[in-house]
């Protein structure tokens, strides 16, 4: 995949995150893709997230989805569902979100914890799903969002 194709895929992903809440209109989402870069600060090398310039196969992108309650009332049952971008592979154990229950899906319909997600082979046997098979990640917040509250979830995916 060339750089232009990769960037196009990243731009498409910016529009694919979805939020569900008691009042969908109250939850505003913003998705960003960044790479980890080493920089020197005060003479020390530190890692920082920087906007994606050009992504090539093998690069790891850190996806951050920020959710904000833009209403004047609390919003409960906030759920963020985000597909792993096409031409990318989810990095095992990288999904995080404070105050959330995280689930994964192979088809975007049925969500389970990583430990519970199974793949059924043609012969009827089952095996644990591999992280590279996850197609959608879902974060369900355990508490309501207060008016103006902002929270974020994050995961990593590698460009194929």
TORPA-4810 file (N, C-alpha, C, O; in nm, 3 decimals):
<nodes>
NODE_1_0.085_-0.116_0.000_0.000_0.000_0.000_0.090_0.123_0.000_0.189_0.127_0.073_X
NODE_2_0.057_0.222_-0.081_0.141_0.341_-0.084_0.094_0.440_0.022_-0.012_0.423_0.081_X
NODE_3_0.175_0.544_0.045_0.146_0.643_0.148_0.013_0.711_0.129_-0.059_0.735_0.226_X
NODE_4_-0.023_0.744_0.003_-0.150_0.813_-0.022_-0.268_0.723_0.014_-0.367_0.770_0.070_X
NODE_5_-0.258_0.593_-0.017_-0.365_0.500_0.016_-0.379_0.490_0.167_-0.490_0.490_0.220_X
NODE_6_-0.266_0.481_0.236_-0.269_0.469_0.381_-0.333_0.591_0.444_-0.419_0.579_0.531_X
NODE_7_-0.292_0.709_0.399_-0.349_0.831_0.455_-0.499_0.836_0.426_-0.576_0.878_0.512_X
NODE_8_-0.541_0.795_0.307_-0.684_0.793_0.274_-0.758_0.700_0.369_-0.867_0.734_0.415_X
NODE_9_-0.700_0.585_0.399_-0.763_0.491_0.492_-0.773_0.554_0.631_-0.873_0.536_0.700_X
NODE_10_-0.670_0.627_0.672_-0.672_0.691_0.803_-0.781_0.798_0.808_-0.851_0.810_0.908_X
NODE_11_-0.795_0.875_0.703_-0.897_0.979_0.699_-1.036_0.916_0.706_-1.122_0.966_0.777_X
NODE_12_-1.058_0.806_0.633_-1.188_0.738_0.637_-1.218_0.691_0.779_-1.332_0.699_0.824_X
NODE_13_-1.116_0.643_0.850_-1.137_0.595_0.985_-1.180_0.708_1.078_-1.255_0.685_1.172_X
NODE_14_-1.133_0.829_1.052_-1.171_0.941_1.137_-1.322_0.960_1.141_-1.375_1.020_1.234_X
NODE_15_-1.391_0.909_1.041_-1.534_0.928_1.034_-1.612_0.805_1.078_-1.735_0.807_1.072_X
NODE_16_-1.547_0.697_1.122_-1.618_0.573_1.146_-1.652_0.545_1.292_-1.733_0.456_1.319_X
NODE_17_-1.592_0.616_1.386_-1.624_0.588_1.525_-1.769_0.626_1.551_-1.818_0.726_1.498_X
NODE_18_-1.836_0.546_1.631_-1.974_0.576_1.664_-1.993_0.580_1.813_-1.927_0.507_1.887_X
NODE_19_-2.083_0.665_1.859_-2.117_0.671_2.001_-2.264_0.644_2.016_-2.346_0.684_1.932_X
NODE_20_-2.297_0.576_2.122_-2.436_0.549_2.153_-2.457_0.597_2.295_-2.373_0.571_2.381_X
NODE_21_-2.565_0.663_2.322_-2.594_0.712_2.455_-2.745_0.727_2.468_-2.819_0.710_2.372_X
NODE_22_-2.788_0.758_2.590_-2.930_0.782_2.611_-2.975_0.892_2.515_-3.087_0.887_2.463_X
NODE_23_-2.890_0.990_2.492_-2.918_1.097_2.397_-2.796_1.112_2.308_-2.701_1.181_2.344_X
NODE_24_-2.797_1.046_2.191_-2.683_1.047_2.100_-2.634_1.187_2.067_-2.514_1.209_2.052_X
NODE_25_-2.727_1.281_2.055_-2.690_1.417_2.016_-2.601_1.483_2.121_-2.535_1.582_2.092_X
NODE_26_-2.599_1.430_2.241_-2.519_1.491_2.348_-2.372_1.448_2.346_-2.289_1.515_2.406_X
NODE_27_-2.340_1.340_2.278_-2.203_1.290_2.278_-2.136_1.324_2.145_-2.177_1.277_2.039_X
NODE_28_-2.033_1.406_2.154_-1.956_1.445_2.037_-1.823_1.370_2.038_-1.755_1.367_2.140_X
NODE_29_-1.787_1.309_1.924_-1.665_1.232_1.915_-1.561_1.299_1.825_-1.595_1.366_1.727_X
NODE_30_-1.436_1.280_1.862_-1.325_1.326_1.778_-1.223_1.213_1.778_-1.182_1.166_1.884_X
NODE_31_-1.182_1.169_1.660_-1.084_1.061_1.647_-0.955_1.116_1.588_-0.957_1.194_1.493_X
NODE_32_-0.843_1.074_1.646_-0.714_1.115_1.591_-0.620_0.996_1.587_-0.627_0.907_1.672_X
NODE_33_-0.533_0.995_1.486_-0.431_0.892_1.472_-0.295_0.955_1.487_-0.264_1.055_1.423_X
NODE_34_-0.213_0.895_1.574_-0.080_0.948_1.600_0.022_0.835_1.601_-0.013_0.717_1.614_X
NODE_35_0.148_0.871_1.587_0.256_0.775_1.600_0.340_0.814_1.721_0.341_0.930_1.763_X
NODE_36_0.410_0.717_1.775_0.497_0.742_1.888_0.634_0.781_1.834_0.690_0.713_1.748_X
NODE_37_0.687_0.890_1.885_0.816_0.940_1.837_0.905_0.974_1.955_0.858_1.020_2.059_X
NODE_38_1.036_0.949_1.940_1.130_0.988_2.044_1.172_1.131_2.021_1.212_1.168_1.910_X
NODE_39_1.164_1.212_2.125_1.208_1.351_2.120_1.298_1.377_2.239_1.296_1.304_2.338_X
NODE_40_1.377_1.483_2.228_1.466_1.520_2.338_1.405_1.640_2.410_1.382_1.745_2.350_X
NODE_41_1.381_1.623_2.541_1.330_1.730_2.625_1.420_1.742_2.746_1.441_1.644_2.818_X
NODE_42_1.474_1.861_2.769_1.565_1.885_2.882_1.680_1.785_2.883_1.721_1.737_2.989_X
NODE_43_1.730_1.754_2.764_1.844_1.663_2.753_1.810_1.516_2.767_1.900_1.432_2.763_X
NODE_44_1.682_1.483_2.784_1.639_1.345_2.801_1.556_1.301_2.680_1.476_1.378_2.627_X
NODE_45_1.576_1.176_2.638_1.494_1.120_2.532_1.363_1.071_2.594_1.364_0.993_2.689_X
NODE_46_1.252_1.118_2.539_1.120_1.076_2.585_1.034_1.043_2.465_1.059_1.091_2.354_X
NODE_47_0.933_0.960_2.485_0.841_0.924_2.377_0.718_1.012_2.386_0.663_1.033_2.494_X
NODE_48_0.677_1.065_2.272_0.560_1.150_2.261_0.475_1.105_2.143_0.526_1.049_2.046_X
NODE_49_0.346_1.130_2.152_0.257_1.104_2.039_0.256_1.227_1.949_0.239_1.339_1.996_X
NODE_50_0.275_1.203_1.819_0.276_1.311_1.721_0.180_1.274_1.608_0.160_1.156_1.580_X
NODE_51_0.119_1.375_1.543_0.027_1.346_1.433_0.093_1.260_1.325_0.213_1.272_1.299_X
NODE_52_0.012_1.174_1.264_0.062_1.087_1.158_0.098_1.172_1.038_0.016_1.251_0.990_X
NODE_53_0.219_1.157_0.989_0.259_1.224_0.865_0.234_1.128_0.751_0.135_1.140_0.679_X
NODE_54_0.323_1.034_0.735_0.311_0.931_0.632_0.324_0.796_0.700_0.424_0.768_0.766_X
NODE_55_0.224_0.713_0.684_0.226_0.580_0.745_0.258_0.477_0.638_0.203_0.481_0.528_X
NODE_56_0.347_0.386_0.672_0.386_0.279_0.581_0.368_0.145_0.651_0.360_0.141_0.774_X
NODE_57_0.361_0.036_0.575_0.344_-0.095_0.639_0.445_-0.117_0.751_0.565_-0.090_0.737_X
NODE_58_0.394_-0.168_0.863_0.476_-0.191_0.981_0.466_-0.080_1.084_0.498_-0.102_1.201_X
NODE_59_0.421_0.039_1.042_0.405_0.149_1.138_0.289_0.119_1.232_0.188_0.060_1.192_X
NODE_60_0.306_0.159_1.357_0.200_0.143_1.455_0.134_0.279_1.479_0.202_0.378_1.508_X
NODE_61_0.003_0.282_1.465_-0.074_0.404_1.483_-0.149_0.393_1.616_-0.209_0.290_1.647_X
NODE_62_-0.145_0.500_1.695_-0.219_0.507_1.820_-0.346_0.586_1.791_-0.341_0.705_1.760_X
NODE_63_-0.460_0.518_1.801_-0.590_0.580_1.775_-0.649_0.626_1.906_-0.658_0.548_2.001_X
NODE_64_-0.692_0.753_1.912_-0.755_0.808_2.031_-0.893_0.862_1.991_-0.905_0.940_1.897_X
NODE_65_-0.995_0.819_2.062_-1.131_0.868_2.039_-1.171_0.945_2.164_-1.179_0.888_2.274_X
NODE_66_-1.197_1.073_2.147_-1.235_1.160_2.258_-1.385_1.183_2.252_-1.439_1.220_2.147_X
NODE_67_-1.452_1.161_2.364_-1.597_1.180_2.373_-1.626_1.295_2.470_-1.571_1.300_2.579_X
NODE_68_-1.714_1.386_2.427_-1.751_1.501_2.510_-1.903_1.511_2.518_-1.972_1.501_2.417_X
NODE_69_-1.954_1.530_2.639_-2.097_1.555_2.657_-2.118_1.704_2.633_-2.078_1.788_2.714_X
NODE_70_-2.182_1.738_2.520_-2.203_1.877_2.483_-2.338_1.931_2.530_-2.374_2.044_2.498_X
NODE_71_-2.411_1.851_2.605_-2.541_1.895_2.655_-2.530_1.950_2.797_-2.426_1.942_2.861_X
NODE_72_-2.641_2.007_2.844_-2.644_2.067_2.977_-2.698_1.971_3.083_-2.721_2.010_3.198_X
NODE_73_-2.717_1.845_3.043_-2.765_1.743_3.135_-2.671_1.623_3.127_-2.603_1.604_3.026_X
NODE_74_-2.668_1.541_3.232_-2.584_1.420_3.226_-2.632_1.325_3.116_-2.750_1.322_3.084_X
NODE_75_-2.540_1.250_3.061_-2.572_1.151_2.959_-2.520_1.016_3.007_-2.402_1.001_3.037_X
NODE_76_-2.610_0.918_3.013_-2.566_0.786_3.058_-2.567_0.687_2.942_-2.604_0.720_2.830_X
NODE_77_-2.525_0.565_2.973_-2.517_0.457_2.874_-2.431_0.495_2.754_-2.466_0.465_2.640_X
NODE_78_-2.318_0.561_2.779_-2.229_0.601_2.669_-2.147_0.481_2.625_-2.078_0.418_2.705_X
NODE_79_-2.155_0.451_2.495_-2.081_0.341_2.436_-2.013_0.394_2.309_-2.076_0.458_2.226_X
NODE_80_-1.885_0.366_2.297_-1.809_0.402_2.176_-1.772_0.273_2.106_-1.715_0.183_2.167_X
NODE_81_-1.804_0.264_1.978_-1.766_0.147_1.898_-1.682_0.198_1.781_-1.722_0.291_1.711_X
NODE_82_-1.566_0.138_1.761_-1.476_0.185_1.657_-1.419_0.065_1.579_-1.358_-0.023_1.639_X
NODE_83_-1.439_0.063_1.447_-1.379_-0.045_1.369_-1.228_-0.028_1.358_-1.177_0.084_1.351_X
NODE_84_-1.157_-0.139_1.357_-1.014_-0.136_1.326_-1.006_-0.100_1.178_-1.071_-0.164_1.096_X
NODE_85_-0.927_0.001_1.143_-0.923_0.044_1.003_-0.883_-0.068_0.906_-0.804_-0.156_0.939_X
NODE_86_-0.941_-0.061_0.788_-0.904_-0.153_0.682_-0.753_-0.137_0.659_-0.700_-0.027_0.670_X
NODE_87_-0.687_-0.244_0.627_-0.542_-0.246_0.603_-0.462_-0.224_0.731_-0.345_-0.186_0.726_X
NODE_88_-0.526_-0.248_0.846_-0.457_-0.237_0.974_-0.493_-0.358_1.060_-0.597_-0.420_1.041_X
NODE_89_-0.405_-0.388_1.155_-0.425_-0.500_1.247_-0.418_-0.448_1.389_-0.324_-0.378_1.426_X
NODE_90_-0.518_-0.483_1.469_-0.522_-0.445_1.610_-0.401_-0.504_1.683_-0.364_-0.619_1.660_X
NODE_91_-0.339_-0.424_1.770_-0.226_-0.470_1.852_-0.283_-0.525_1.983_-0.352_-0.454_2.057_X
NODE_92_-0.253_-0.651_2.010_-0.306_-0.720_2.128_-0.285_-0.640_2.256_-0.179_-0.581_2.278_X
NODE_93_-0.388_-0.639_2.341_-0.385_-0.577_2.473_-0.358_-0.427_2.472_-0.313_-0.372_2.572_X
NODE_94_-0.385_-0.360_2.361_-0.356_-0.216_2.355_-0.477_-0.127_2.382_-0.461_-0.007_2.405_X
NODE_95_-0.598_-0.184_2.381_-0.717_-0.102_2.406_-0.721_-0.061_2.552_-0.699_-0.142_2.642_X
NODE_96_-0.750_0.068_2.576_-0.763_0.117_2.712_-0.869_0.226_2.717_-0.894_0.296_2.619_X
NODE_97_-0.929_0.237_2.831_-1.030_0.341_2.853_-1.070_0.339_2.999_-1.138_0.246_3.043_X
NODE_98_-1.029_0.438_3.074_-1.059_0.444_3.216_-1.210_0.447_3.237_-1.282_0.525_3.174_X
NODE_99_-1.257_0.361_3.327_-1.399_0.357_3.359_-1.486_0.289_3.254_-1.606_0.312_3.249_X
NODE_100_-1.424_0.204_3.170_-1.500_0.136_3.066_-1.487_-0.015_3.076_-1.393_-0.068_3.134_X
NODE_101_-1.585_-0.082_3.018_-1.575_-0.225_2.992_-1.543_-0.235_2.843_-1.613_-0.175_2.761_X
NODE_102_-1.438_-0.311_2.808_-1.394_-0.321_2.669_-1.434_-0.457_2.614_-1.413_-0.560_2.678_X
NODE_103_-1.491_-0.455_2.494_-1.530_-0.578_2.426_-1.484_-0.570_2.281_-1.457_-0.462_2.228_X
NODE_104_-1.475_-0.686_2.218_-1.425_-0.696_2.081_-1.524_-0.775_1.996_-1.605_-0.851_2.047_X
NODE_105_-1.514_-0.753_1.864_-1.603_-0.824_1.773_-1.527_-0.864_1.648_-1.437_-0.794_1.601_X
NODE_106_-1.566_-0.980_1.595_-1.511_-1.027_1.468_-1.596_-0.979_1.351_-1.549_-0.973_1.238_X
NODE_107_-1.724_-0.945_1.380_-1.818_-0.910_1.273_-1.890_-0.777_1.294_-1.971_-0.737_1.209_X
NODE_108_-1.863_-0.709_1.404_-1.930_-0.582_1.432_-2.068_-0.597_1.492_-2.136_-0.497_1.516_X
NODE_109_-2.111_-0.721_1.517_-2.246_-0.746_1.570_-2.240_-0.806_1.710_-2.309_-0.759_1.801_X
NODE_110_-2.159_-0.909_1.727_-2.148_-0.978_1.855_-2.019_-0.936_1.925_-1.910_-0.952_1.870_X
NODE_111_-2.033_-0.881_2.048_-1.917_-0.833_2.123_-1.896_-0.916_2.248_-1.991_-0.950_2.318_X
NODE_112_-1.770_-0.949_2.275_-1.733_-1.026_2.394_-1.597_-0.977_2.442_-1.526_-0.907_2.371_X
NODE_113_-1.564_-1.017_2.565_-1.429_-0.987_2.615_-1.329_-1.068_2.532_-1.366_-1.166_2.467_X
NODE_114_-1.205_-1.027_2.534_-1.102_-1.098_2.458_-1.095_-1.245_2.499_-1.076_-1.332_2.414_X
NODE_115_-1.110_-1.273_2.626_-1.102_-1.411_2.675_-1.219_-1.497_2.627_-1.205_-1.619_2.617_X
NODE_116_-1.333_-1.434_2.598_-1.452_-1.509_2.558_-1.471_-1.520_2.406_-1.550_-1.602_2.361_X
NODE_117_-1.401_-1.440_2.330_-1.423_-1.435_2.185_-1.366_-1.561_2.119_-1.248_-1.591_2.132_X
NODE_118_-1.452_-1.632_2.047_-1.416_-1.759_1.984_-1.438_-1.754_1.833_-1.525_-1.682_1.783_X
NODE_119_-1.357_-1.832_1.762_-1.370_-1.849_1.617_-1.410_-1.994_1.593_-1.349_-2.085_1.648_X
NODE_120_-1.511_-2.014_1.510_-1.555_-2.149_1.477_-1.497_-2.188_1.342_-1.517_-2.119_1.242_X
NODE_121_-1.427_-2.300_1.339_-1.368_-2.351_1.215_-1.476_-2.423_1.133_-1.584_-2.453_1.183_X
NODE_122_-1.445_-2.449_1.008_-1.539_-2.517_0.918_-1.583_-2.653_0.972_-1.695_-2.696_0.947_X
NODE_123_-1.494_-2.721_1.045_-1.526_-2.854_1.099_-1.606_-2.847_1.229_-1.636_-2.951_1.288_X
NODE_124_-1.640_-2.725_1.275_-1.720_-2.710_1.395_-1.641_-2.689_1.523_-1.698_-2.656_1.627_X
NODE_125_-1.510_-2.708_1.518_-1.429_-2.685_1.637_-1.414_-2.535_1.660_-1.428_-2.455_1.567_X
NODE_126_-1.384_-2.498_1.783_-1.364_-2.357_1.814_-1.225_-2.336_1.873_-1.162_-2.427_1.927_X
NODE_127_-1.179_-2.212_1.858_-1.051_-2.172_1.917_-1.064_-2.027_1.960_-1.155_-1.957_1.916_X
NODE_128_-0.975_-1.984_2.045_-0.974_-1.844_2.087_-0.941_-1.755_1.968_-0.852_-1.786_1.889_X
NODE_129_-1.012_-1.645_1.956_-0.983_-1.549_1.848_-0.849_-1.482_1.876_-0.814_-1.455_1.991_X
NODE_130_-0.777_-1.456_1.770_-0.649_-1.383_1.780_-0.677_-1.234_1.768_-0.773_-1.193_1.702_X
NODE_131_-0.594_-1.153_1.832_-0.611_-1.008_1.827_-0.611_-0.955_1.684_-0.680_-0.857_1.655_X
NODE_132_-0.536_-1.018_1.595_-0.532_-0.970_1.456_-0.663_-0.998_1.382_-0.681_-0.953_1.268_X
NODE_133_-0.754_-1.073_1.444_-0.884_-1.101_1.383_-0.994_-1.005_1.431_-1.103_-1.004_1.375_X
NODE_134_-0.965_-0.926_1.534_-1.065_-0.832_1.586_-1.091_-0.726_1.480_-0.998_-0.671_1.422_X
NODE_135_-1.218_-0.698_1.455_-1.255_-0.597_1.355_-1.316_-0.472_1.415_-1.310_-0.365_1.355_X
NODE_136_-1.376_-0.484_1.536_-1.437_-0.369_1.602_-1.407_-0.377_1.751_-1.408_-0.485_1.811_X
NODE_137_-1.381_-0.260_1.810_-1.359_-0.250_1.955_-1.471_-0.164_2.011_-1.509_-0.063_1.952_X
NODE_138_-1.524_-0.205_2.127_-1.633_-0.130_2.189_-1.598_-0.101_2.335_-1.555_-0.190_2.410_X
NODE_139_-1.617_0.025_2.374_-1.596_0.068_2.511_-1.730_0.112_2.567_-1.795_0.200_2.509_X
NODE_140_-1.773_0.054_2.678_-1.899_0.093_2.744_-1.863_0.160_2.877_-1.804_0.098_2.965_X
NODE_141_-1.899_0.287_2.890_-1.869_0.360_3.013_-1.960_0.313_3.125_-2.079_0.291_3.104_X
NODE_142_-1.903_0.298_3.244_-1.977_0.249_3.360_-2.055_0.360_3.430_-2.147_0.332_3.507_X
NODE_143_-2.018_0.486_3.406_-2.083_0.599_3.472_-2.131_0.700_3.368_-2.083_0.703_3.255_X
NODE_144_-2.227_0.781_3.409_-2.279_0.885_3.321_-2.173_0.994_3.300_-2.084_1.012_3.382_X
NODE_145_-2.186_1.065_3.189_-2.101_1.181_3.160_-2.174_1.304_3.212_-2.288_1.330_3.175_X
NODE_146_-2.108_1.380_3.297_-2.163_1.507_3.344_-2.163_1.607_3.228_-2.090_1.588_3.131_X
NODE_147_-2.243_1.711_3.237_-2.240_1.814_3.133_-2.097_1.868_3.114_-2.031_1.904_3.211_X
NODE_148_-2.052_1.872_2.990_-1.918_1.923_2.959_-1.806_1.823_2.982_-1.691_1.853_2.951_X
NODE_149_-1.836_1.706_3.037_-1.731_1.608_3.066_-1.669_1.554_2.937_-1.737_1.537_2.836_X
NODE_150_-1.539_1.528_2.944_-1.465_1.472_2.832_-1.387_1.351_2.882_-1.331_1.353_2.991_X
NODE_151_-1.385_1.246_2.801_-1.308_1.126_2.832_-1.254_1.071_2.701_-1.303_1.105_2.593_X
NODE_152_-1.152_0.986_2.711_-1.100_0.929_2.587_-1.071_0.781_2.604_-1.048_0.731_2.714_X
NODE_153_-1.073_0.712_2.490_-1.032_0.572_2.481_-0.923_0.564_2.376_-0.909_0.654_2.293_X
NODE_154_-0.846_0.456_2.379_-0.731_0.449_2.290_-0.699_0.303_2.258_-0.724_0.213_2.339_X
NODE_155_-0.642_0.282_2.140_-0.588_0.152_2.101_-0.481_0.173_1.995_-0.467_0.282_1.940_X
NODE_156_-0.406_0.066_1.969_-0.300_0.069_1.869_-0.334_-0.028_1.757_-0.394_-0.134_1.781_X
NODE_157_-0.294_0.009_1.635_-0.310_-0.080_1.520_-0.187_-0.063_1.430_-0.132_0.047_1.418_X
NODE_158_-0.148_-0.172_1.368_-0.031_-0.172_1.279_-0.075_-0.170_1.135_-0.167_-0.242_1.096_X
NODE_159_-0.009_-0.085_1.054_-0.038_-0.076_0.911_0.013_-0.204_0.845_0.127_-0.244_0.867_X
NODE_160_-0.073_-0.268_0.764_-0.034_-0.392_0.694_0.039_-0.359_0.566_0.080_-0.450_0.494_X
</nodes>
